[in-house]
Amino acid sequence: MGGLKFKVGRIILIDDDSEQLNFLCEEVKTSLKGIDCNVEPWLPPSGEVLVAFDKLIDNGATLVVTDYDLTKGASGFFGTSVVAWCQRLAIPVGDYSRGNRKNMPTEPSLFEFRFSSTAKLAAPQIAAIYAGFAGILHRLEETPTLLKALSPANMLAELLNEPSAVSAFSLYTPQVGTNSNLLELVQTEGSRLPLSAYVLGHLLFNSILKFPGPIVDAQTTCAYFACNEDQFPRLEPILSEAKYDGPFAELGSYYWRRKIDDLVDTWAESSAIEYTGHIASFRRALIEERIGGDPLQRFNCPRCAGELGGYRCPFTRAVVCERSDCSVGTSGWIPVGADLNRVERVFYDETAPMLGS
């Protein structure tokens, strides 16, 4: 087994429960909504599993999705083996783990996806991940000059037509450079196009979209305006100009932070509202004025009564602010570029000793 096997047009689903496997397969086909893609279920055989898997992916794949526990087919066979094999071949891979999730790391690596544990929820996620990678590869094929970009950050910024995001994206890329397998694969003849798509897809989804900075999700948008996340439907119409519509956009509501800031600056120029010392509260006051003056519901915070905010904890999902009793800014747990993420203080104090931090 060796070489580069990333190729658009094929999803492989792996489970040792035939009924569950067939159900997931049908759900994924439905979620693809007419996208031309072969969805193939695979029940691991007993015996030479690696040989069988090697034959399975000989023609390449865009995405492999596996359950964690595959021991019905082969004793001691787990999805972690599938993940490792796919990563060696630069095939995007993830698990939807119907069981045993308690034995797995709480956070996936940059080059691994985690899907919901039920087929109904996992299927649209799988379809969106596939579509995102396919879209990235097609864009690179249509614009080969992108492959001459100086770095993954430059390439991604140009691919998304947002050149000003290069510096922000570059802060997310150190983890890519530490992958020794990629350094080997890049020497493979004809590898630059598929390997670029492989790297950019993971960098965008598993780092930039997951840990908000230059691009923010709906919950972080609410944190940015210091309001409760259930207020998002009230924010959404007025922020349409800042909408992100690139790869993986089907998985949520995402916005360009720079464009949100441009809107806020425009509102401030025509408003009599004065800045009182905390930017998130100021943003909230401005957007409340734009939506008719009705106050936005504050988020639940025992420390500031929901008045401050501005940041989100990626682990507890709570809205937090810069107060030392509220959150900790730590680049050791989150990408440096994710400057809208801070770790909630209580979670940090409870968890840091266990991680040796």
C-alpha positions as CSV (number, residue, x, y, z in Angstrom):
1,M,0.0,0.0,0.0
2,G,1.4,3.4,-0.9
3,G,1.1,6.5,-3.0
4,L,-1.7,9.1,-3.3
5,K,-5.3,7.8,-3.6
6,F,-7.4,11.0,-3.3
7,K,-9.8,11.0,-6.2
8,V,-13.2,12.7,-6.7
9,G,-16.3,10.6,-7.4
10,R,-16.4,7.9,-4.7
11,I,-17.4,7.6,-1.1
12,I,-16.7,4.4,0.8
13,L,-18.7,3.5,3.9
14,I,-17.4,0.9,6.3
15,D,-19.3,-0.9,9.0
16,D,-19.5,-4.5,10.4
17,D,-23.3,-4.2,10.8
18,S,-24.9,-4.9,7.3
19,E,-28.3,-3.4,8.2
20,Q,-26.8,-0.2,9.6
21,L,-24.3,0.0,6.7
22,N,-27.1,-0.3,4.0
23,F,-29.2,2.3,5.8
24,L,-26.4,4.8,6.0
25,C,-25.6,4.2,2.4
26,E,-29.1,5.0,1.3
27,E,-29.2,8.1,3.5
28,V,-25.9,9.4,2.1
29,K,-27.2,8.9,-1.5
30,T,-30.3,10.8,-0.6
31,S,-28.3,13.6,1.0
32,L,-26.1,14.0,-2.1
33,K,-29.2,15.4,-3.9
34,G,-28.3,14.3,-7.4
35,I,-24.5,14.9,-7.1
36,D,-22.8,12.4,-9.3
37,C,-20.9,10.2,-6.9
38,N,-20.6,6.4,-6.3
39,V,-21.5,5.5,-2.7
40,E,-20.1,2.1,-1.8
41,P,-20.7,0.1,1.4
42,W,-18.0,-2.2,2.6
43,L,-18.4,-5.0,5.2
44,P,-14.9,-5.9,6.4
45,P,-14.1,-9.6,5.8
46,S,-12.4,-11.9,8.2
47,G,-8.8,-12.8,7.4
48,E,-6.5,-10.5,5.5
49,V,-8.3,-7.3,6.1
50,L,-5.5,-5.0,5.0
51,V,-5.2,-6.8,1.7
52,A,-8.9,-6.5,1.1
53,F,-8.9,-2.8,2.0
54,D,-5.9,-2.2,-0.3
55,K,-7.8,-3.7,-3.1
56,L,-10.9,-1.7,-2.2
57,I,-9.2,1.7,-2.4
58,D,-6.9,0.8,-5.4
59,N,-9.0,3.1,-7.6
60,G,-9.0,5.9,-5.1
61,A,-11.7,7.7,-3.2
62,T,-12.8,11.1,-2.1
63,L,-14.0,10.2,1.4
64,V,-13.9,7.1,3.6
65,V,-16.3,6.9,6.6
66,T,-16.0,4.1,9.1
67,D,-17.5,3.0,12.3
68,Y,-15.1,2.7,15.2
69,D,-15.7,-0.9,16.3
70,L,-15.4,-3.3,13.3
71,T,-14.7,-6.5,15.3
72,K,-17.7,-8.4,14.0
73,G,-15.8,-8.8,10.7
74,A,-12.3,-9.3,12.0
75,S,-11.2,-9.7,15.6
76,G,-9.4,-6.7,17.0
77,F,-10.2,-4.6,13.9
78,F,-11.1,-1.0,14.7
79,G,-11.8,2.2,12.7
80,T,-8.5,3.6,13.9
81,S,-6.7,1.3,11.5
82,V,-8.8,2.5,8.6
83,V,-8.1,6.1,9.6
84,A,-4.3,5.5,9.7
85,W,-4.4,3.7,6.3
86,C,-6.3,6.5,4.7
87,Q,-4.1,9.2,6.1
88,R,-1.1,7.4,4.6
89,L,-2.8,7.5,1.2
90,A,-4.1,11.1,1.6
91,I,-7.7,10.0,1.4
92,P,-10.1,12.1,3.6
93,V,-11.4,9.9,6.3
94,G,-13.7,10.1,9.3
95,D,-15.8,8.0,11.6
96,Y,-19.4,8.2,12.8
97,S,-18.8,5.8,15.7
98,R,-22.1,4.3,16.8
99,G,-20.4,3.0,19.9
100,N,-17.2,3.2,21.9
101,R,-16.9,6.9,21.5
102,K,-15.9,7.1,25.1
103,N,-12.6,5.4,24.2
104,M,-11.7,7.9,21.5
105,P,-9.8,11.1,21.8
106,T,-12.1,14.1,22.4
107,E,-10.6,16.1,19.6
108,P,-9.8,14.7,16.1
109,S,-6.5,15.5,14.4
110,L,-6.4,18.0,11.5
111,F,-6.6,15.1,9.0
112,E,-9.6,13.3,10.5
113,F,-13.4,14.0,10.5
114,R,-15.9,13.2,13.2
115,F,-19.5,12.6,12.1
116,S,-22.7,12.3,14.2
117,S,-23.3,8.9,15.6
118,T,-26.6,8.3,13.9
119,A,-27.1,7.8,10.1
120,K,-29.8,10.4,9.8
121,L,-27.5,13.1,11.2
122,A,-24.2,11.8,9.7
123,A,-25.5,11.4,6.1
124,P,-25.9,15.1,5.3
125,Q,-22.5,15.9,7.0
126,I,-20.8,13.2,4.8
127,A,-22.5,14.6,1.7
128,A,-21.4,18.1,2.5
129,I,-17.8,17.1,3.2
130,Y,-17.7,15.2,-0.1
131,A,-19.1,18.2,-2.0
132,G,-16.6,20.5,-0.3
133,F,-13.6,18.4,-1.4
134,A,-15.0,17.9,-4.9
135,G,-15.6,21.7,-5.2
136,I,-12.0,22.5,-4.1
137,L,-10.5,20.0,-6.5
138,H,-12.6,21.3,-9.4
139,R,-11.7,24.9,-8.7
140,L,-8.0,24.0,-8.7
141,E,-8.5,22.2,-12.0
142,E,-10.2,25.2,-13.5
143,T,-7.6,27.6,-12.2
144,P,-4.2,25.8,-12.3
145,T,-2.4,29.1,-11.5
146,L,-3.6,28.5,-7.9
147,L,-1.2,25.7,-7.6
148,K,1.7,28.1,-7.9
149,A,0.7,30.0,-4.8
150,L,3.4,30.5,-2.2
151,S,1.7,28.6,0.6
152,P,-1.5,26.7,1.5
153,A,-2.7,30.0,3.1
154,N,-2.1,31.9,-0.2
155,M,-3.7,29.1,-2.2
156,L,-6.8,29.0,0.0
157,A,-7.3,32.8,0.1
158,E,-7.1,33.0,-3.7
159,L,-9.4,30.0,-4.1
160,L,-12.0,31.7,-1.9
161,N,-11.6,35.0,-3.6
162,E,-10.6,36.6,-0.4
163,P,-6.9,37.6,-0.8
164,S,-6.9,39.8,2.3
165,A,-7.4,36.6,4.4
166,V,-3.9,35.3,3.7
167,S,-2.3,36.6,6.9
168,A,-5.1,35.2,9.0
169,F,-5.1,31.8,7.3
170,S,-1.3,31.5,7.6
171,L,-1.7,31.4,11.4
172,Y,-3.7,28.1,11.0
173,T,-1.1,26.3,8.9
174,P,1.8,25.2,11.2
175,Q,0.1,21.8,11.9
176,V,0.1,21.0,8.1
177,G,3.9,21.4,8.0
178,T,4.4,18.9,10.8
179,N,2.8,16.0,8.9
180,S,5.8,13.9,7.6
181,N,3.5,11.7,5.5
182,L,2.6,14.8,3.4
183,L,6.2,15.6,2.8
184,E,6.7,12.1,1.4
185,L,3.5,12.2,-0.8
186,V,4.4,15.6,-2.3
187,Q,7.3,13.8,-4.0
188,T,4.8,11.6,-5.9
189,E,4.6,12.3,-9.5
190,G,1.4,14.2,-10.4
191,S,0.5,14.7,-6.7
192,R,0.4,18.5,-6.5
193,L,-3.3,18.9,-7.6
194,P,-4.9,16.2,-5.5
195,L,-2.6,16.7,-2.5
196,S,-3.4,20.5,-2.5
197,A,-7.1,19.7,-2.5
198,Y,-6.6,17.2,0.3
199,V,-4.7,19.7,2.5
200,L,-6.9,22.7,1.7
201,G,-10.1,20.8,2.5
202,H,-8.9,19.7,5.9
203,L,-7.3,23.1,6.7
204,L,-10.5,24.9,5.9
205,F,-13.0,22.6,7.6
206,N,-11.1,21.1,10.6
207,S,-9.3,24.3,11.6
208,I,-10.5,27.6,10.1
209,L,-14.2,26.9,10.2
210,K,-14.1,24.9,13.4
211,F,-12.0,27.5,15.3
212,P,-13.4,30.9,14.3
213,G,-11.2,33.8,13.4
214,P,-11.5,35.2,9.8
215,I,-14.6,33.1,9.2
216,V,-17.3,32.9,12.0
217,D,-20.2,30.5,12.5
218,A,-23.7,31.4,13.7
219,Q,-22.9,30.9,17.4
220,T,-19.7,32.8,17.2
221,T,-21.5,35.6,15.4
222,C,-23.9,35.9,18.3
223,A,-20.9,35.9,20.7
224,Y,-19.4,38.7,18.6
225,F,-22.5,40.8,19.2
226,A,-22.7,39.7,22.8
227,C,-26.1,38.1,22.6
228,N,-27.7,34.7,23.2
229,E,-27.3,32.2,20.3
230,D,-31.1,31.8,19.9
231,Q,-31.1,35.5,18.7
232,F,-29.4,34.5,15.5
233,P,-32.6,34.6,13.3
234,R,-32.8,38.3,14.2
235,L,-29.2,38.9,13.1
236,E,-29.2,36.8,10.0
237,P,-31.1,39.1,7.6
238,I,-29.0,42.1,8.3
239,L,-25.7,40.3,7.9
240,S,-26.5,38.8,4.5
241,E,-23.8,40.9,2.8
242,A,-21.1,39.2,4.9
243,K,-22.2,35.6,4.1
244,Y,-19.6,32.9,3.4
245,D,-20.6,30.7,0.6
246,G,-17.5,28.6,-0.1
247,P,-16.8,24.9,0.4
248,F,-18.6,23.3,3.4
249,A,-21.0,26.2,3.6
250,E,-23.9,23.7,3.6
251,L,-23.0,22.6,7.1
252,G,-24.0,25.9,8.8
253,S,-24.3,29.6,8.6
254,Y,-20.8,31.2,8.2
255,Y,-19.7,34.8,7.7
256,W,-16.6,36.7,6.8
257,R,-15.6,38.5,9.9
258,R,-14.0,41.3,7.9
259,K,-17.3,42.0,6.1
260,I,-19.2,42.0,9.4
261,D,-16.7,44.6,10.7
262,D,-17.3,46.7,7.5
263,L,-21.0,46.6,8.2
264,V,-20.5,47.6,11.9
265,D,-18.2,50.5,10.8
266,T,-20.9,51.7,8.4
267,W,-23.6,51.6,11.1
268,A,-21.3,53.4,13.5
269,E,-20.8,56.3,11.1
270,S,-24.5,57.0,10.9
271,S,-25.3,56.4,14.6
272,A,-25.3,58.6,17.7
273,I,-24.5,55.6,19.9
274,E,-21.2,56.1,21.8
275,Y,-18.5,53.5,22.4
276,T,-18.5,52.8,26.2
277,G,-15.3,50.7,26.5
278,H,-16.3,47.2,25.3
279,I,-16.5,46.5,21.6
280,A,-18.9,43.6,21.7
281,S,-21.5,45.6,23.7
282,F,-21.0,48.4,21.2
283,R,-21.7,46.1,18.3
284,R,-24.8,44.8,20.0
285,A,-26.1,48.3,20.5
286,L,-25.5,49.2,16.9
287,I,-27.2,46.1,15.5
288,E,-30.1,46.5,17.9
289,E,-30.6,50.0,16.4
290,R,-30.5,48.6,12.9
291,I,-33.1,45.9,13.6
292,G,-35.6,48.4,15.1
293,G,-34.4,49.1,18.6
294,D,-35.7,46.0,20.4
295,P,-33.1,44.6,22.8
296,L,-31.3,41.4,21.9
297,Q,-31.5,38.8,24.6
298,R,-28.3,38.6,26.6
299,F,-26.4,35.4,27.0
300,N,-26.4,33.6,30.3
301,C,-23.3,34.6,32.2
302,P,-23.0,34.7,36.1
303,R,-20.0,37.0,35.8
304,C,-21.1,39.9,33.6
305,A,-24.9,39.2,33.3
306,G,-24.4,38.8,29.6
307,E,-23.2,42.3,28.9
308,L,-19.7,41.8,27.6
309,G,-19.0,38.6,25.5
310,G,-17.2,38.9,22.2
311,Y,-15.6,35.4,22.2
312,R,-16.6,31.8,22.2
313,C,-15.1,28.8,24.0
314,P,-14.7,26.0,21.4
315,F,-15.0,23.3,24.2
316,T,-17.9,24.3,26.3
317,R,-19.5,26.4,23.5
318,A,-20.1,29.2,26.0
319,V,-20.0,32.9,25.2
320,V,-17.1,34.4,27.1
321,C,-15.2,37.7,27.5
322,E,-11.7,38.8,28.3
323,R,-12.2,39.0,32.0
324,S,-9.6,36.8,33.8
325,D,-12.4,35.1,35.8
326,C,-14.3,34.3,32.6
327,S,-11.8,32.9,30.1
328,V,-8.2,32.2,29.2
329,G,-6.5,32.9,25.9
330,T,-4.4,29.9,25.2
331,S,-2.8,29.1,21.8
332,G,-1.7,25.7,23.1
333,W,-5.2,24.3,22.7
334,I,-6.5,26.2,19.7
335,P,-4.9,27.5,16.5
336,V,-3.1,30.8,16.8
337,G,-5.3,32.3,14.1
338,A,-8.5,31.5,16.0
339,D,-8.5,34.8,17.9
340,L,-12.3,34.7,18.6
341,N,-11.8,31.6,20.7
342,R,-11.0,31.7,24.4
343,V,-11.2,28.8,26.9
344,E,-13.8,29.2,29.6
345,R,-12.0,29.7,32.9
346,V,-13.8,27.0,34.8
347,F,-13.2,24.4,32.1
348,Y,-9.6,25.4,31.8
349,D,-9.0,25.2,35.6
350,E,-10.6,21.7,35.7
351,T,-8.9,20.4,32.6
352,A,-5.4,21.9,32.5
353,P,-3.9,19.8,35.3
354,M,-5.0,16.6,33.6
355,L,-3.3,17.8,30.4
356,G,-0.2,18.9,32.1
357,S,-0.7,22.5,31.1
